[in-house]
Amino acid sequence: MAEAGAKARAAAAILAQADSATRNTALIAMAEAVQAATPEILRANARDMAAFTGTSAFADRLLLKPERVASLAQSLRDVAALPDPLARTLAQWTQPNGLVITRIAQPIGVLGMIYESRPNVGADAAALAIKSGNAIVLRGGSESFNSARAIHACIATGLRHAGLPEDCVQVAPSTDRGFVAAMLAASEYIDLIIPRGGKSLVERVKREARVPVLAHAEGLNHTYIHAAADFDMARRVLVNAKMRRTGICGATETLLLDAVIAPALLPLLVADLAAQGCTVRADDAARAILPALPAAAPGDFDTEWLDAILNVKIVSGVDAALAHIAAHGSEHTDAILTEDATVAEYFLKRVSSSVSLWNASTQFCDGGEFGFGAEIGIATGRVHARGPVGPEQLTTFRYVVRGTGQVRP
């Protein structure tokens, strides 16, 4: 870690001075290298899949298909096409003594990324780091080791093509867990640690890190269907919010259904979900409508399933829905489905989630869908950044002061 950190520091100093065209050239070259290496990347991923023994939801996160590799390459291009996050004057003013003070964006420095399962996360993180002028040290999960190395080879090719140091993006040299502990203690080399994975990983990083942490909490997300919801829209959106990809952090884990419409709508929603292979865990009020539904256990409403399982609770109005979200949510992503604009705005104003939606699937909580090209994670803390973290959120600022010979009295 000391060796990697020293190299990252040196590379970050060079990268911070690189102009936007050079950084974008690297990203485009990375995308071309990924496309050219698709067969090698898929073979590496096949080795990871053959050794994987986890759940089907996590297997889906790990799996790369030709279209997913193509999407990975496109994300690199999308990030390259974004405005330069470093070419920003954030504020400027003149003091009474004539000093002109300017606040300008600058890179954070060296990022450390610890993530699980999804090999594309490393590529997205590298793209956003390069775009924002930051070096990055990546430590992916052991289950994706071969895939991550194959993708990293393409990233290194892109950096070389642009004349940037390969050390701008480094990966852990092995699956040794000691490297994670070393990263968490490397305050001399790493300026910001970003964990992306399960609850246990994030909690460990927050507990042990001696480096500032940009935390990504679990996605205990809710979709609340209000009494004034359009039934057809609600059915369509809920199925997407839960079942489009059950293993991503933006998936809905709990349905909150207004009691006024529950008798009419709940049977339709359960049938729609069952047709997609989804089972439910229902509270007593929902089971009073459909007695055959499995009962929810006390801890179910605090569980991120990441699978084809949905909690169901009947609530009496928007305040009850907000109270449940406050008690059981993780401030990740929560949605309301309603045709009543007043109620929708009431919900959006009071829910404390990093992302809240009106009449849309929670699976839109994604950097690409927000126009960031990709994301390095979904920040759910209260400091620095919240929601999908893109290039602008990976910058800080500094002040430039211009004078004409002023001295302080």
C-alpha positions in Angstrom: 0.0 0.0 0.0 2.8 2.4 0.8 4.3 1.7 -2.7 0.9 2.2 -4.4 0.2 5.3 -2.4 3.5 7.0 -3.2 2.9 6.2 -6.9 -0.7 7.5 -6.7 0.5 10.8 -5.1 3.0 11.4 -7.8 0.5 10.5 -10.5 -2.2 12.7 -9.0 0.2 15.7 -9.2 0.6 15.2 -12.9 -3.0 14.4 -13.6 -4.2 17.6 -11.8 -2.2 19.6 -14.3 -3.5 17.7 -17.3 -5.9 19.7 -19.5 -9.5 18.5 -20.2 -8.6 17.3 -23.7 -5.8 15.0 -22.4 -8.1 13.5 -19.7 -10.9 12.9 -22.3 -8.4 11.4 -24.7 -7.5 8.8 -22.1 -11.2 8.0 -21.5 -12.0 7.5 -25.1 -8.9 5.3 -25.5 -10.0 3.3 -22.5 -13.4 2.7 -24.1 -11.8 1.6 -27.4 -9.5 -0.8 -25.5 -12.4 -2.3 -23.6 -14.3 -2.9 -26.8 -11.2 -4.5 -28.4 -10.6 -6.7 -25.4 -14.2 -7.9 -25.0 -13.3 -11.6 -25.6 -10.5 -11.4 -23.0 -12.7 -9.6 -20.5 -15.5 -12.2 -20.9 -13.0 -15.1 -20.5 -11.7 -13.5 -17.3 -15.3 -13.1 -16.0 -16.1 -16.7 -16.9 -13.2 -17.8 -14.5 -14.7 -15.6 -11.8 -18.2 -17.0 -12.4 -16.9 -20.6 -12.3 -15.5 -20.0 -8.9 -18.4 -18.0 -7.5 -20.6 -19.7 -4.8 -22.8 -16.9 -3.7 -26.5 -16.1 -4.3 -28.1 -15.6 -7.7 -28.6 -11.9 -7.0 -24.9 -11.5 -6.4 -24.1 -13.7 -9.4 -26.0 -11.3 -11.6 -23.9 -8.4 -10.2 -20.7 -10.3 -11.1 -21.8 -11.5 -14.5 -20.5 -9.8 -17.6 -22.2 -10.3 -20.9 -21.2 -8.7 -24.3 -23.9 -6.1 -23.9 -22.7 -5.2 -20.4 -19.1 -4.8 -21.6 -20.4 -2.6 -24.4 -22.3 -0.6 -21.8 -19.2 -0.3 -19.8 -17.3 1.1 -22.8 -20.2 3.5 -23.5 -20.1 4.8 -19.9 -16.4 5.7 -20.5 -17.4 7.7 -23.6 -20.3 9.3 -21.7 -18.0 10.5 -18.9 -15.6 11.9 -21.5 -18.4 13.9 -23.1 -19.3 15.6 -19.8 -18.2 19.2 -19.1 -14.9 19.5 -17.3 -15.6 19.6 -13.6 -12.3 21.4 -13.0 -13.0 24.3 -15.3 -15.3 25.9 -12.9 -15.2 29.2 -11.1 -17.5 28.6 -8.1 -17.6 32.1 -6.9 -15.8 35.4 -7.2 -16.1 38.7 -5.3 -14.1 41.8 -4.6 -13.4 43.0 -1.0 -13.6 46.7 0.0 -9.7 46.8 0.0 -9.7 45.7 -3.7 -8.7 42.1 -3.2 -10.3 39.9 -5.8 -11.1 36.5 -4.3 -12.0 33.5 -6.5 -13.2 30.1 -5.4 -12.2 27.5 -8.0 -12.7 23.7 -8.3 -9.8 21.4 -7.9 -9.3 17.6 -7.5 -9.5 15.9 -4.1 -6.2 14.2 -4.8 -6.0 10.4 -4.3 -9.1 8.3 -3.9 -9.4 4.8 -2.5 -12.3 2.6 -3.7 -13.2 -0.7 -2.0 -16.1 -2.5 -3.7 -17.7 -5.9 -4.0 -18.9 -8.1 -6.8 -19.6 -5.8 -9.8 -16.5 -5.5 -12.0 -17.9 -2.5 -13.9 -17.7 -0.5 -10.7 -13.9 -0.3 -11.1 -14.2 1.0 -14.6 -16.8 3.6 -13.6 -14.7 4.7 -10.6 -11.6 5.0 -12.8 -13.5 7.1 -15.4 -14.9 9.5 -12.9 -11.5 9.8 -11.1 -9.7 10.6 -14.3 -12.4 13.1 -15.4 -12.1 14.9 -12.1 -8.3 14.9 -12.0 -8.0 12.4 -9.2 -5.7 9.3 -9.0 -7.4 6.2 -7.6 -6.4 3.0 -5.9 -9.0 0.2 -6.4 -9.6 -2.9 -4.3 -12.4 -5.0 -5.8 -13.9 -8.1 -4.2 -12.0 -11.3 -4.5 -14.9 -12.8 -6.5 -14.2 -10.3 -9.3 -10.4 -10.4 -9.3 -9.9 -11.7 -12.8 -12.5 -9.5 -14.3 -11.1 -6.4 -12.6 -7.6 -7.1 -13.8 -8.7 -7.6 -17.4 -10.6 -4.3 -17.3 -7.7 -2.5 -15.6 -5.4 -3.5 -18.4 -7.7 -1.6 -20.8 -7.6 1.4 -18.4 -3.8 1.4 -18.4 -3.8 1.3 -22.2 -6.0 4.4 -22.3 -3.7 6.2 -19.9 -0.6 5.4 -21.9 -2.3 6.5 -25.1 -2.9 9.9 -23.6 0.6 10.2 -22.1 -0.6 10.0 -18.5 1.0 7.9 -15.8 -0.5 4.4 -15.5 -0.3 4.9 -11.8 -3.3 7.2 -12.0 -5.4 4.1 -11.7 -4.0 1.1 -9.7 -5.6 -2.1 -8.5 -4.8 -4.3 -5.5 -2.1 -6.8 -6.6 -3.8 -9.7 -4.9 -7.0 -10.7 -3.0 -5.1 -10.4 0.3 -7.5 -8.8 2.8 -4.6 -7.1 4.4 -4.6 -4.6 1.6 -8.0 -3.3 2.7 -6.8 -2.7 6.2 -3.7 -0.9 4.8 -5.9 1.3 2.7 -8.0 2.3 5.6 -4.9 3.3 7.5 -3.2 5.1 4.6 -4.0 8.7 5.6 -0.6 9.7 4.3 -1.5 8.6 0.8 -5.3 8.5 0.4 -7.5 11.6 0.7 -10.9 9.9 0.5 -12.1 6.3 0.9 -15.3 5.2 -0.9 -16.8 1.8 0.1 -19.3 0.3 -2.2 -20.8 -3.0 -1.2 -22.9 -4.6 1.6 -23.7 -3.3 5.0 -20.8 -5.2 6.7 -18.2 -3.7 4.3 -19.5 -0.1 4.8 -19.7 -0.5 8.5 -16.2 -1.9 8.7 -14.8 1.0 6.6 -16.6 3.6 8.7 -15.4 2.0 11.9 -11.7 1.4 11.0 -10.8 4.1 8.5 -8.3 6.8 9.4 -9.2 8.5 6.1 -12.4 10.5 5.4 -15.1 8.2 4.1 -17.8 8.9 1.5 -20.3 6.3 2.7 -22.7 4.3 0.5 -25.4 2.8 2.8 -27.6 -0.1 1.9 -30.6 0.6 -0.2 -33.6 0.2 2.1 -35.8 1.9 -0.6 -39.5 2.4 -0.5 -42.2 3.0 -3.1 -45.3 4.6 -1.6 -48.5 4.3 -3.7 -50.8 7.1 -2.6 -54.6 6.9 -2.7 -54.6 9.2 -5.8 -52.2 7.1 -7.8 -53.0 6.0 -11.3 -53.5 2.2 -11.0 -51.9 1.3 -14.4 -48.9 3.5 -13.8 -48.5 2.2 -10.2 -48.5 -1.4 -11.4 -46.0 -0.7 -14.2 -43.6 1.4 -12.0 -43.6 -0.9 -9.0 -42.7 -4.0 -11.1 -39.8 -2.1 -12.6 -38.7 -0.6 -9.3 -38.5 -4.1 -7.8 -37.8 -6.5 -10.6 -35.8 -4.7 -13.3 -32.6 -5.7 -11.5 -33.2 -7.0 -8.0 -29.5 -7.0 -7.0 -28.8 -3.3 -7.3 -29.0 -0.8 -4.5 -31.7 1.3 -6.2 -34.2 -1.6 -6.2 -37.4 -1.0 -4.1 -37.4 -3.3 -1.0 -40.7 -2.2 0.6 -44.1 -1.3 -0.9 -46.1 1.1 1.2 -49.7 1.0 -0.1 -52.4 3.5 1.0 -55.2 1.8 2.9 -57.9 3.5 0.9 -57.0 1.7 -2.4 -55.4 -1.4 -0.9 -58.4 -3.8 -1.3 -58.7 -3.0 -5.0 -55.0 -2.6 -6.0 -53.1 -5.0 -3.8 -54.4 -8.2 -5.6 -53.3 -6.7 -8.9 -49.8 -5.7 -7.6 -49.2 -9.2 -6.1 -50.3 -10.9 -9.3 -48.0 -8.7 -11.3 -45.1 -9.4 -9.0 -45.8 -13.1 -8.9 -45.7 -13.2 -12.7 -42.2 -11.9 -12.5 -41.1 -14.5 -9.9 -41.3 -12.1 -6.9 -42.6 -13.2 -3.5 -43.8 -10.8 -0.8 -43.6 -10.5 3.0 -46.8 -8.8 4.2 -48.0 -7.0 7.3 -51.3 -8.0 9.0 -53.3 -5.4 7.1 -52.2 -6.7 3.8 -52.8 -10.3 4.9 -56.3 -9.3 5.9 -56.9 -8.6 2.2 -55.0 -11.6 0.9 -54.7 -14.1 3.7 -52.4 -16.4 1.7 -49.6 -13.9 1.7 -46.6 -14.9 3.8 -46.3 -12.8 7.0 -43.5 -10.4 7.4 -41.1 -11.1 10.3 -40.1 -8.2 12.6 -36.8 -7.6 10.9 -38.0 -7.9 7.3 -38.7 -4.1 6.9 -35.1 -3.5 7.8 -33.7 -6.0 5.3 -32.2 -5.1 2.0 -33.1 -8.3 0.1 -31.3 -7.7 -3.2 -33.5 -10.5 -4.4 -37.0 -11.1 -5.8 -38.6 -10.5 -2.4 -40.7 -7.4 -1.5 -42.0 -6.2 1.9 -45.6 -4.9 1.8 -47.2 -2.6 4.4 -50.5 -0.9 4.3 -50.4 2.7 5.6 -53.1 5.3 6.3 -51.9 8.3 4.3 -48.8 10.1 3.5 -47.7 10.9 7.1 -47.8 7.2 8.0 -45.7 6.4 4.9 -43.2 9.1 5.9 -43.1 7.8 9.4 -42.3 4.3 8.2 -39.6 5.5 5.9 -38.0 7.5 8.7 -38.1 4.5 11.0 -36.9 1.8 8.5 -35.2 3.6 5.6 -31.5 4.2 4.9 -31.9 7.7 3.3 -31.0 6.2 0.0 -34.0 6.4 -2.5 -37.7 6.7 -1.9 -40.6 7.3 -4.3 -44.2 8.4 -4.2 -46.7 7.5 -6.9 -49.7 9.8 -7.0 -51.7 12.1 -9.3 -52.1 14.6 -6.5 -49.4 17.2 -6.9 -49.9 18.8 -3.5 -49.4 15.4 -1.8 -46.4 14.7 -4.0 -44.7 18.0 -3.1 -45.5 17.4 0.6 -43.8 14.0 0.4 -40.8 15.3 -1.5 -40.2 18.1 0.9 -40.3 16.0 4.0 -38.6 12.7 3.1 -34.9 12.9 4.0 -33.6 10.5 1.4 -30.6 11.4 -0.8 -32.9 10.8 -3.8 -36.7 11.1 -3.8 -38.9 10.6 -6.8 -42.4 11.3 -7.9 -44.1 8.9 -10.4 -40.9 7.2 -11.3 -39.1 3.9 -10.5 -36.5 4.0 -7.7 -34.1 2.2 -10.2 -33.5 5.7 -11.7 -31.2 6.4 -8.8 -28.1 5.9 -10.9 -25.3 8.2 -12.1 -25.8 7.4 -15.7 -29.5 8.1 -15.5 -28.7 11.5 -13.8 -26.5 12.5 -16.7 -23.2 11.9 -14.9 -22.0 9.2 -17.3 -21.5 6.8 -14.5 -21.3 6.9 -10.7 -18.7 6.0 -8.1 -21.5 5.3 -5.6 -24.7 6.6 -4.0 -23.7 8.8 -1.0 -26.2 8.7 1.8 -24.3 10.7 4.4 -24.8 14.3 5.2 -21.4 15.8 4.4 -19.8 16.7 1.1 -22.1 14.8 -1.4 -25.4 13.0 -1.5 -27.0 10.8 -4.0 -25.2 9.5 -7.2 -21.6 10.7 -7.0 -20.3 12.0 -10.4 -17.3 14.0 -11.5 -18.4 17.3 -9.8 -18.8 15.6 -6.5 -15.2 14.3 -6.7 -13.8 17.8 -6.6 -13.2 20.2 -3.7 -12.1 23.8 -4.1 -9.4 26.3 -3.3 -9.1 30.1 -3.2 -7.1 32.3 -5.5 -6.6 35.9 -4.2 -5.4 38.7 -6.6 -4.2 42.0 -5.3 -2.5 45.2 -6.3 0.0 45.5 -3.4 -2.4 45.5 -0.5 -1.0 45.0 3.1 -3.1 44.1 6.1 -3.4 46.9 8.7 
